Amino acid sequence: MTTETTSTDRYLEVQRSEEFAGLRRKLRNFVFPMTIAFFVWYALYVLLSAYARGFMSVKLVGNINVALLFGLLQFVTTFLIAWYYSRYAARELDPTADKIGGELDDALAGRIRDREAAAGADREATATTATTTESTTTDPEAAK
């Protein structure tokens, strides 16, 4: 039970830290503007498709019109955002997240070592008690 409390306390400590707050701030500074920009771009595509049919049906090359180009650009935009986020995360987020995760891993490893040491001490104490009990037990045959 104390291990769970200690673990929970450690996670809460990390959550309240300045480092974690900075990590969340960097993530939000990327995600929210990018989400809004993509949503506006998508809404523009949908609204133009619904209300500007003349513009969207303008042929650009052969049978490729503005609507088809905008639709394909939705996919391109999605992949570009994913690529840009991957680079941003590797540069801005991952180093801090790895540091925080490493500290948590080190704390967990320390708790495991402490638990194993305590278990070893308990086994040793139990073995010593058993040996002492055996030596003080009187054996009627040994008494002769």
LOBAVO-479459 format. One record per atom (N, C-alpha, C, CB): y, z, x. Coordinates in pm, whole numbers, plus 50000, padded with zeros to 5 digits. Last residue first. Glycine has a CB too. Layout:
% LOBAVO-479459
YZX/...
% end
This chain:
% LOBAVO-479459
463005261652141/461805267352203/461795266052349/460585261152150/465145246152051/465385260252079/464195266652151/465685267851950/464165221651983/464895222552108/465115237052148/466215215352097/463065227051734/462165223251842/462845224751977/461685208851823/465325232151576/464325242851599/463385239351714/463495245251472/468495224351676/467205218051649/466145228751676/466985205051737/471655228751561/470525235051630/469235228551581/470495250451605/474475209951637/473395212151542/472195218351617/472995198851472/476205203351834/476255217151784/475185220151683/477595219851724/475755176451878/475505185751987/475525200151941/476515183752097/476505164751635/475125163751681/474825174151787/474845149751736/479265169651633/478435175351528/476965175251570/478615167651396/480075154051847/480275168551851/479385175351750/481755172151825/479475128651749/478835133451871/478925148651880/479475126951995/481185127551527/479745126351506/478995131651628/479355111751478/483665128951654/483285139351559/481775139151537/484025137451426/483595104951797/483705117651869/483265129051780/485145120051919/483545086451585/482435086951680/482435100051757/482505075151779/486015091851469/484795093751390/483595094851483/484605082151290/487715084351676/487735098251629/486465101251549/488985100951542/487085057151689/486845065751804/486795080451763/487925063651911/487955048651439/486535047151475/486175056351592/486225032551512/490685054551465/489885061151361/488405060451393/490165054751223/491355037151671/491505051551693/490695059351589/492985055651687/490895013051537/490125016351658/490185031251687/490645008451778/492845014751340/491435014151300/490545017651418/491075000151246/495125013951502/494855025851419/493395026151375/495775025951295/494844988351609/494854999951698/494545012651620/496215001151770/495044973051376/493804972751453/493714984651548/493694959751531/497684979351304/496594982551213/495254982951287/496534972451098/499064969051524/499154983351493/498004987651404/500504986551425/498404941651498/498004949051618/498024964051592/498944945651736/499624936951250/498174935151263/497674942851385/497814920051275/502304941351313/501654949951212/500134948851222/502114946051070/502664920551498/502824934451540/502164944051443/504294937851553/502334898551332/501394900551442/501464914951492/501674890651557/504604902151170/503264902851112/502224905451219/502944889851036/506604898151360/506534910951290/505154912751228/507624911951182/506064871651427/505964882051529/505844895851466/507174881651621/506614859351180/505264858651237/505054869551342/505014844751299/509354864551162/508444870051062/507004870051113/508534862150931/510224849751382/510464864151378/509544870951276/511934867051344/509454824151298/508854830051418/509044845151422/509464823851543/511154820551079/509714820951059/508994827251178/509174807051035/513624819851215/513364830251115/511864831751092/514084826850981/513164796951374/513494809751436/513194821251340/514984810051479/512744777351180/511684780451274/511914793951341/511564769551380/515274777251059/514104781050980/512934784751071/513694769650885/516824767851274/517064781151219/515854786051140/518314781151130/515664741951314/515734751851422/515944766251371/516864748151517/515864729651047/514584733551106/514694743451222/513874721451154/518604723150993/517874733550919/516644738750994/517454728250785/519734703251162/520524714651116/519714726151058/521494709951013/517794684051246/518914687651332/519564700951293/519954676751329/515954681551040/515474683251177/516574688351269/514914670051231/517704677350825/516874689450829/516394691950972/515674688150734/518774652150893/519644663750876/518844676750890/520364663250739/516454636150887/517234637651011/518114649951006/518104625251036/515784639450617/514824642650722/515534644750856/513784631450735/518044629350490/517714643450476/516754647850586/517114646350337/517814602250559/518964609950607/518684624950597/520224606350524/515434595850421/515524594250566/516654602750623/515734579350603/516244600950157/515104608150215/515134607550367/513784602350162/518334582250135/518624596650120/517484604850182/518824600449969/516884558550165/517924562050261/518264576950255/519184553850236/515214559249939/514624559850072/515654563450179/513974546550106/517224557349738/516284568649742/515674570049880/515174566749637/518414532649798/519194544949807/518284557149817/520124546249686/516284515549737/516804516049874/517584529049895/517714503849903/516094520149461/514984523449551/515454524849694/513894512749542/518594510449383/518214524249350/517074528749441/517784525249199/518514483849455/519304492849539/519064507649505/520794489649523/517084473649243/516434474549373/517194483849468/516324460649436/519144475649050/517854482549032/517114484249164/516984474948933/521094458649156/521384472949140/520084480949124/522294475149018/519634434249139/520094439149268/520384454149261/521354431549313/519314432248862/518134433248948/518524438749085/517464419448963/522034430448787/521184441248736/519954443048825/520754438348591/522894406548910/523474419348952/522584430948908/524904420948895/519954385348957/521264388648901/521714402448950/521234388148746/518094359249067/518464373149100/519874375749050/518364375849255/517384333249046/517224341648927/517554356348953/515804340448875/519724322349279/518584318249198/518514326549070/517274319749277/521854348049330/521084338049404/519864334549321/520684343049547/523324359349111/523834359349248/523174348349331/523594372949313/524374358248779/523374354148877/524004353449015/522744340548838/525244384248567/525764374048659/524704371148766/527114378848725/524454405048411/523654392848402/524174381548492/523614388048259/526314424848445/524994427048502/524134414448499/524294438248426/528514414248301/528604416248446/527214417348509/529424428948476/527414414648041/527924402248100/527984403148251/529304398948045/526864441247994/525764431648004/526214418548069/525174428847867/527914467648008/528514456348078/527454445648103/529164460848212/526434487647881/527744483747825/528414471947895/528664495447829/523904490948005/524044492547860/525334486247807/524014507347824/524304486748274/523234479448207/523394479848056/521864485148246/526324505248321/526614490948334/525554482548265/526724486948482/524804528648279/525954525448191/526324510648200/527164534148228/522894526848488/522474527448348/523614523348255/521974541548312/524584526348716/523614515748692/523204515348544/522384517848781/525924550748684/526684538248686/525764526448655/527374536348824/523774568248711/524464567448582/525304554648573/525374579948561/523214564148985/522214560448884/522864558948746/521104571148878/525614573949097/525194560249125/524184555449020/524574559349266/525494600449004/526624591748963/526244577048984/527914595249044/523154608649138/523204608748992/524324599748940/523374623048939/523984606649404/522904598049355/522914597449203/521544603149406/526034626049409/526324612149443/525234602849389/526444610449596/524574649249341/525664644549254/525964629849281/526934653149275/522874650449563/522324649349428/523374643949331/521804662949379/524704653849769/523844642049768/523254639749630/522734643449873/525904678749705/526704666349706/525844653749699/527564665849830/523434695349716/524274693949597/525144681349600/525154706149581/522304692349982/521584688749860/522504686449741/520584699549826/524204701150177/523624687750179/523124683750041/522484687050281/524914726450108/525994717050143/525484702750155/526654721350275/522394738350082/523184735449961/524294725349990/523774748349904/521754740650357/520904732950265/521694728950141/519664741150226/523794757350448/523654743850504/522824735050412/523014744350644/523194780250295/524494773550279/524424759250332/525594781450352/520684787450397/520814783450255/522124775950231/520744795850163/521504793850658/520514783350634/520604778350490/519084788650662/523224815250611/523744802950672/522804791250650/523964805050821/521374833550512/522474829150426/523074816250480/523554840150415/519824837150741/519214831050623/520284825950527/518284841050552/521754849550904/521084837350947/520494829850829/519994840551049/522394872850771/523424862350785/522794849050822/524464866350891/519844885650547/520444883550678/521474872150676/519364880450782/518424888850317/519794894150319/520524891350449/519764909050295/515944878550383/516724872050277/518184876450280/516114875050140/515104897450570/515384883750613/516264876850510/514064875850633/514754919150397/515684920250510/516074906350559/515044928350624/512744909450234/514064912250175/515124913350284/514014925250092/510684908450422/511154896050359/512524898050295/510144891350252/510474935950478/510814926550586/511324913450527/509584923850675/509684946450234/510954950550292/511404940750400/510854964550350/507154934750214/508204931550117/509574934950172/507964938949985/505904947550430/506014933050426/507124928750331/504674926850382/506064974250348/506674970150473/506894954950475/505804974450592/504544972450114/505944976650107/506674972150232/506044991950089/502074965050221/502754956150127/504234959650118/502104956949988/501524987550379/501654974450443/502394964850352/500274968850479/501235007750194/502405008150281/502614994850351/502275019250383/498815000050082/500005000050000/501265000050087/499995012149906/
% end
